[in-house]
């Protein structure tokens, strides 16, 4: 007999009409917004600066990341979000931003656009000895 006499039950044969396609599982991966991500880059950058020769390349990579994130924030007209990183005191972050401002001339215009005037003042007057 030809194939026309065979029963054709379609793609769900034997599945009770339910799809037998593999199920994809959702994985939730927390991603920091760039306005917070920038702050997480400051501590490694500062530490890398302290050990100049041994970590020069890593400091350059962190600095490149910082500049890229600052540029993104400026392009999006966004501000640095201190509330998004509650584990580090804002004063410490201000000292790091002040250090970044003094050390990296190319970061200055971006910092002035991503910090409020008061935050910029706090960053520039923060005591680095604390």
C-alpha positions as CSV (number, residue, x, y, z in Angstrom):
1,X,0.0,0.0,0.0
2,X,1.1,3.5,-0.7
3,X,1.8,6.2,1.7
4,X,-1.7,7.7,1.2
5,X,-3.2,4.9,3.3
6,X,-1.0,5.6,6.3
7,X,-2.5,7.8,9.0
8,X,-0.8,11.1,9.3
9,X,-1.1,12.6,12.7
10,X,1.1,15.7,12.2
11,X,4.1,17.0,14.1
12,X,2.5,16.2,17.5
13,X,2.1,12.5,17.0
14,X,2.1,10.7,20.3
15,X,2.3,13.9,22.4
16,X,-1.3,14.4,23.1
17,X,-1.3,17.6,21.0
18,X,1.3,19.2,23.2
19,X,4.5,20.7,21.8
20,X,7.6,18.6,22.3
21,X,10.0,21.5,21.6
22,X,12.7,21.9,24.2
23,X,11.9,24.4,27.0
24,X,14.2,27.3,27.4
25,X,14.9,28.3,31.0
26,X,15.3,31.9,31.9
27,X,18.4,32.9,33.7
28,X,18.3,36.3,35.4
29,X,21.6,38.0,35.4
30,X,21.9,41.3,37.3
31,X,23.5,44.0,35.2
32,X,24.7,47.3,36.8
33,X,23.5,50.4,35.1
34,X,26.5,52.4,33.7
35,X,25.7,55.2,36.2
36,X,26.6,52.7,38.9
37,X,29.2,50.6,37.0
38,X,31.4,53.6,36.8
39,X,31.7,53.7,40.6
40,X,32.7,50.0,40.7
41,X,35.7,50.8,38.4
42,X,37.1,53.6,40.7
43,X,38.5,51.4,43.5
44,X,40.4,49.0,41.2
45,X,41.7,51.9,39.2
46,X,43.0,53.6,42.3
47,X,44.6,50.4,43.6
48,X,46.2,49.8,40.3
49,X,47.6,53.3,40.2
50,X,49.3,52.7,43.6
51,X,51.4,49.9,42.2
52,X,52.5,51.8,39.1
53,X,54.7,49.4,37.1
54,X,53.3,46.0,38.0
55,X,49.8,47.0,37.2
56,X,50.2,49.7,34.6
57,X,48.3,47.8,31.9
58,X,45.4,46.9,34.2
59,X,45.1,50.6,35.3
60,X,45.0,51.6,31.7
61,X,42.2,49.1,31.0
62,X,40.2,50.3,34.0
63,X,40.8,53.9,32.9
64,X,39.6,53.0,29.4
65,X,36.5,51.5,30.9
66,X,35.9,54.5,33.0
67,X,36.2,56.9,30.0
68,X,33.9,54.7,27.9
69,X,31.3,54.6,30.7
70,X,31.6,58.4,31.3
71,X,31.1,58.9,27.5
72,X,28.0,56.7,27.5
73,X,26.6,58.6,30.5
74,X,27.2,61.9,28.7
75,X,25.6,60.6,25.5
76,X,22.5,59.5,27.5
77,X,22.5,62.7,29.5
78,X,22.7,60.6,32.7
79,X,24.3,61.2,36.0
80,X,26.5,59.1,38.2
81,X,24.2,57.2,40.6
82,X,25.7,57.0,44.1
83,X,22.6,55.4,45.6
84,X,23.1,52.4,43.4
85,X,26.2,51.4,45.3
86,X,25.2,51.6,49.0
87,X,28.1,49.5,50.3
88,X,30.7,52.2,49.7
89,X,30.3,55.5,51.5
90,X,29.7,58.5,49.2
91,X,32.6,60.4,50.7
92,X,35.0,57.6,49.6
93,X,33.6,57.7,46.1
94,X,33.9,61.5,46.0
95,X,37.6,61.2,47.0
96,X,38.1,58.7,44.2
97,X,36.3,60.9,41.7
98,X,38.4,63.9,42.8
99,X,41.5,61.8,42.3
100,X,40.3,60.8,38.8
101,X,39.7,64.5,38.0
102,X,43.1,65.5,39.1
103,X,44.9,62.6,37.4
104,X,43.1,62.4,34.1
105,X,42.6,65.6,32.2
106,X,40.5,63.8,29.5
107,X,38.0,62.7,32.1
108,X,37.3,66.2,33.4
109,X,34.7,67.3,30.9
110,X,32.8,64.1,31.3
111,X,32.8,64.3,35.1
112,X,31.5,67.9,35.0
113,X,28.6,66.6,32.9
114,X,27.8,63.5,35.0
115,X,28.0,65.1,38.4
116,X,25.9,67.9,39.8
117,X,27.7,71.2,40.7
118,X,27.6,70.3,44.4
119,X,28.9,66.8,43.7
120,X,31.8,68.2,41.6
121,X,32.7,70.6,44.4
122,X,32.6,67.7,46.9
123,X,34.8,65.6,44.7
124,X,37.3,68.3,44.2
125,X,37.5,69.3,47.9
126,X,37.4,65.7,49.3
127,X,40.3,65.0,51.7
128,X,42.2,62.1,50.2
129,X,43.8,61.2,53.6
130,X,40.5,59.8,54.9
